[in-house]
């Protein structure tokens, strides 16, 4: 039995470390779509701190659960069960909120990106990390704007230059042939005001690329979430079983009158 206890609680240490690492990665990431979200939306940053807290708590609970099982301390096993139940219910609640609020989240995400595009300014050092992260997204996904390149026509700097420049990270030429941040000038002169149709940029908006990435990785995401839930349920079942065993053993040790 002790071997089973050690293996299961070792899994919880690994699980806690993974959750903790994921939260730290969200905060530390500066070159992906996650960076755009966490620098623009306080809710994602708050979520990252929650993940760090849950990861640390999971590791602590794994240690206390192991200690309680080995030394047959019922209160530690009960505390372990309670914390696992709270974590599991929190995960279920978060999943339900995301599922039922997905349209609201989609609108919020769209507003964040559109605002970023309209106020994009390569000379603004305060927003350098955020803008570099969005340039990285457009370069890697090979997209332009959120729904399309036309959104960039609303950028104040490009509008003042009659759209004779375009975002370099949107370029449909081979990577490395252009700077991957800031604005590039059109090679062919345009009489009067240009439009996004005159730019050598990708036609696809990044929204489609991000949604496709989520669809491609949905199986992995669901698999990981299911695995985490199964491990937590096993831990709860084991802790309850050990509590009952400890109670039974203590009862049999009571001397008969």
N, C-alpha and C positions, 0 to 999 in steps of 0.2 A: 504493500500500500504506500509506503513511504517513497518508493521509486516513482510511483504514479504522481504523488504529490509534488515531488521535486520537478518532474518533467512538465507538469501542467503550470506550475508557478514560474518555471523558467520561461515558458511561452509568454506568460504575462509580463515578465521583465522585457522580453524582446518586443512584445506588442506595445508596451508603454514607451519604449525607446523609439519605435517607429513613429508613433503618434507625436511624441515630443519633437523628433527630428523633422517631421512634416510641418509642424507649426513654426519651427525655427527657419525652415527653408522658405516658407511664405514671407516671413519678415525680412529675410536676407536677400531674396531673389530680386535682382535689379535689371534683368535682361529678358523678361518674358511677359506674356499677357497677364500672369499673376501679379507682376510688379505694377502694371497699369492699374489693376483693380485695387491692390492694397495701398497704393499711394493716392488713389482718388476716392476710395470708399472707406470710411471709418469702420463700417460693419465687417469688412473682410479682415482688417487689422485686429478688431476685437475678436473675431473668430479664430485668428491665429494665436492670440493669447489664451483663448479658451482651450485650444488644442494642446498648447504647451502645458497648461494646468492639468488637463485630463491625462496627458501622457505621464507627467510626474506623479499624479495621484495613482494611476494604474501601476506604475513601478513600485510605489510605496505600498499599495494594497497587496501586490504580489509578495512582497517581503513579509508583510504582517500576516498574510494568509498562510504562508509557508511556516512562519514562526508559530502561529497558532495551531497548525496541523501537527507539527513535529512535537510540540510541547503540550498538545491537547488542551489548549486554552480556548474555551468556548466563546468568550467575549470577543476575542480577536477574529475568530471565524465568523461570528455574527456581524461584526463591523465590516469584515471583508465582503460578506454577502450583501449587506445593505449598500455599500459603496458601488459594488458591481451592478446592483439593481438600478441605482440612481443613474449611473453612467449609461446603462442600456436604454433606460427610459428617455434619457436626454438625447441619445442618438436617434431613437425612433421619432421623438418630437421634432428634432432638427430636420430629419428626412421628410416628414409630413409637411413642415413649413415650406421647405424648398419645393416640394411637389405642388402644393396648392397655391404657392405664391410665385411660380415660375414665370408667369406672364409679367407680373409686377417687377420681378428681378430683371427680366429681359429689357423692360422699358427703362429701368434705372441704369442698367449697363449701357444701353444705347445713348442715354443722356450724358453719361460720363464721357464716352468716346467722342460724341459730337461736340461737346464743350471743349474737349482737349484739342480737336482738330481746328475749331474756330479760333482758339486762342494760342495755337502753336506759334512759338517764336524762338528760333534757334539762338538768338542773342540773350534769352532769359536764362541766366544761370540757376535761378531758384527752381526752375522746372526742368532742369537739364536731365535729371535721372528719369523723370516721368516721360518726357518726350523721347529720350533715347530708347526707353522700353517699348514705346509704341512704334518707333522706327524699326526696332528689332522684329516686332510682330509682323509688320507689313512686309519686311524683307523675307522672313522665314516662311510665312504662309503664302507669299506672292499675291498680295491683295492690296487694295487701296480704299481708304475710308472704311466706314462701318457697313453701309449698304452699297457704297460705290464711290468712285472718284469724284463725282459731282459735289459731294459734301465739302471737298477741299476748296471749291470756288467761294465758300463763305468765309474762308480765312482772311483776316483783315490785311495781312501783309501781301498776300497774293492778289487780293482785290485791288489794292493800291498800285500794284504793278501790272494791272490789266490782265492778270493770269498768264503773263508771258514767262513765268517761272512755275515750277511744279515740285511737289515733294519728291526728293531723291529716292527715298525708301520705297516709293511706289513704282519705280522704273521697271519696265518689262524687259530690259536688257540683261545680259548675263551679270551675275553678281561679281562685284569687284570692279566693274567698268565705270561705276559712278560712286560718289560718296554716298554712304547709306544713312545720312542724316541731313537735315536742313533742306534748302531749296536749290534746284538746278535750273539753269536757263535753257530755253528752247534753242536747239541748234538751228532750226530753220526759222528765219524771221517771219513774224506774223504782222500783217497790217491791221492796226486797230487793236481791239480787245480779243484775246484768245479765250477758248473754253476748254473744259477738261477733255473734250474730244480731240483737241490738238496735242494733248500731252502723250508722250510715249510711256504710258503707265498700264498697269493691270486693270482689267475691267471688273473683275470679281471683288465684291466687298468682303471685308474681314469677318463679318457676321457669319457668312456661309462657311468660311474656313474653320472658324471656332466651333460652330455647330457640328461640322463634319468630324472634327477632332474628338469632340465629345461622343459622337455616335461610334467612332472607331474604337474608342477606349471605354465605352460603356460597360462591356463585358468584364473588363479588368476591374473597373471601379466597383461594380456590383459584386464580383467575386471576392474582392478584398473586404468589402463591408459585410458580406455574408460570413466570411471566415472569422472576422472579428466578433460578430454576434454569436457564432457557434462556440468560440473559445470562452466568451463571457458566460454563456449558458452552462457550459461544462464546469466552469469554476464555481458558479452558483450551486449547481447540483452537488458537486463534490463537497463544498463547504457545509451544505445542509446534511449530507450523509455523515460527514465526520462529526458534526454536532450531535446527531442522533446516536452515533456509536459511542461517543464520549459519555453521553447521558446514560446509555444502557450499561456501560462498563462500571460507571460510578454507582449505579443503582444495585448491581450485582455484588458490589464490594461492601454493601451495608450489612453488618452482622445480624444474623437472625436472633431474635429474643428467645 
